[in-house]
Amino acid sequence: RINPVTPISRLSADSICSFVGMEDVDNSARIIRINERPLTSVKNGFTRFASNDILFAKITPCMENGKGALVTNLTSNVGFGSTEFHVLRAKHPQSILFLYYWTLDPRLRLAAKNQMVGSAGQQRVPAEFFDNFLVAIPPLEEQEQIGKFLYQADLTIHQTEQKLVKLKRLKTGLMQDLLTNFNSIFQNGELQLS
């Protein structure tokens, strides 16, 4: 479903909701942060979505850069965000990750770029683009397996990137110690760890 209605009638006026601005997603279509705001400050003038929806940046250059996200675990299960997001909602829970990874595919992004409308610098992907972009749809079980496999690959990449960041920090600290305190670290040619 493209830009589906997300009801908020069950929420009270003082409910706290999640908020995702364009600056809160990165160019790998991942959430950097989710803010919390009172419903009264976001219920008008923002894009509305629900947990397990997919945000797809529709404006240039954010769309071409890969901005978007799969939003999960939203406060009150409802979120609000930039008006420059299209919201995609899978019809079947098994399709969520499959659909999300399609939004990352360079072929889809290129086709979306070619369908943008508006003046230079303010071009946007129309909602109708998603109605016309054809995707081969495997059975639900295969969609689920494909999505889980790609998610696990992303998780492994993220964990490896985190380890690299830690190793780089360790190396920087060691370099500083070794280059400034070499004699106190090495005594008689031996590393002193005490």
N, C-alpha and C positions, 0 to 999 in steps of 0.2 A: 504494500500500500504506500502511496506517495503522499506525503504531507497529510497524514490521517488526523482526524479529530481526536484530541486527548482531553477527556472530560475532567473538570476540576470541582464539580459540584459536591463531591463527598468531602472536600477539604474545608476546614474552617478558615475564617478570615485571618487568624493568627498562625496558620500553618507555616512551617518552614519548608522551603523547597530548594532543590538543587538548581544551580545556574551555571551554564557553560557558555562563555564568550568565545569568539574566534581565537583570542589570545590564549585560551585554555586548552587548545588542541595543538598538536604538533604536525609537522609535515609528513609524518608516518601514520597519520590518522589514529593517533593515540591521545588519550586524555592526559594532560599535564596536571590539571587540578580541577576540582569541582568546588564551587563556592556555595554557600548556603545563604539564602535571602528570604525574607518574609514574603508570603504570597501576595500581600497587598502591593509590594514594590515591583513585582514582575508579571502579574496576571494580564496586564495590558501592554501591547507594543513589543512583545517578544515572541519568538517561535516556541511552541509548546511541544513536548515529547514525553515519552514514558520509558521506564526501564526496559532495556533490550532493544531500543530503537537505534538506528544508525543515522548519524549526522553526516551530511555531505555538503561541503562548502560549495556554494553556487556562484560566487563572485570571483572575477579575476583579480589578482593572481593566486588567490588562496586555493581555488579549485585545482589549478595546474600544479601547485606546490604539494598537493596531497592532503590538504587539511580536511578533517572529519574525525569521526570516532564512533565506536560502539559504546553506548552509554549503559552502564549497569549500576545496580545498587544505589539508585537515586533516593534521596530523602523524600519520603511520602510517595515514592514510586513515580513521581512527576518531576520533570525538569523544564526549565526555560532557558532560552539562549538567544544568540544572535539571529536577527532576521535574515541573515545571509546564509543560513543553513536550510537545505532541504532535509526532510525527515523521511526515512524509509523504515517501514515496519514489515517484518516477515509475517506471512500468513500462517506459517507453521513454526513452532519453536525449534524444530530440527534444522530449519533453514537459516537461522540467524547468522551463524558464523560463515556459512557458505555465501550468503548475500553480502556480509561485511567484506569478505575477501574479494568479492567481485568489484566492490567500490574502490579497491586499491589497485586493480588491474590497469596497467598503462593503456591497454586498448580502450577500456571504458573512458578513462580520463581524456585520451586524445579525441575520441568520438564526441565527448561532452564539450571539449574545447571548440570543436568544429561546428557545434550547434548553438554556441553562445549568441545571445542577442543583446542589443543595446549599443550605446556609444563607446568609443575607445576609452579604456580605463574604468568603465562602469559596466562591462559586459557580464551577463549572468547566464547560467544554464537554466533553460525553462523546465518546468516540472514535466512537460510532455516528453522531454528527452527520454525519461525512464520508461515511458509507455512504448517508445519506438525502438529502444536498444534491445536487440534480441540476444538471449543467452540460452545455451543448451542446458536444460534442467534435468539432471539425473534423478532417479528415485530418491525419496526423502532419506532413506538409510545411507545412501551414498553421499548426499549433501552433508549429512551429519558427520560422516567419517572424514570427508575432505576438509570440512571446517575444523574439526578437532585436530587433524594432522597439522594443518597450517598454523593453528593456534599454538600447538606444542612446539613447532619450529620457531615461532615468534618468541615464545617463552624462553627457549634455550638460547636464542640470540640475545635477548635482553639480559639474561643471567650472565652470559659470557661478557657482554659489554660492561656490566657492573663489576665483574672480576677484573677486567682490564683497567677500569678507572681506579680500583683499589691498588692494583699493581703499579700503576703510574705514580700514584701518591707515595707508595712505599719507596719506589725508585727515587723520586724527588727528594724524599727525606734522607735516604741513604746517601745520595750524591752530596747533599749539603753536609752531612756528618763526615763523610769520607774526605771531601775536599777541604773542609775547614778543621777537622779534628783527627786527621789520619793517625798521628802519633799516639793519641790516647785510645784509639779504637784498636790499632794493631800494635802489640808489644812483642818484640822479638820475632816479628814476622807472623804472629798468630793473632787471629781475630779474638778480641776480648768481649764477651757478651754479658759480663756482670754489671 
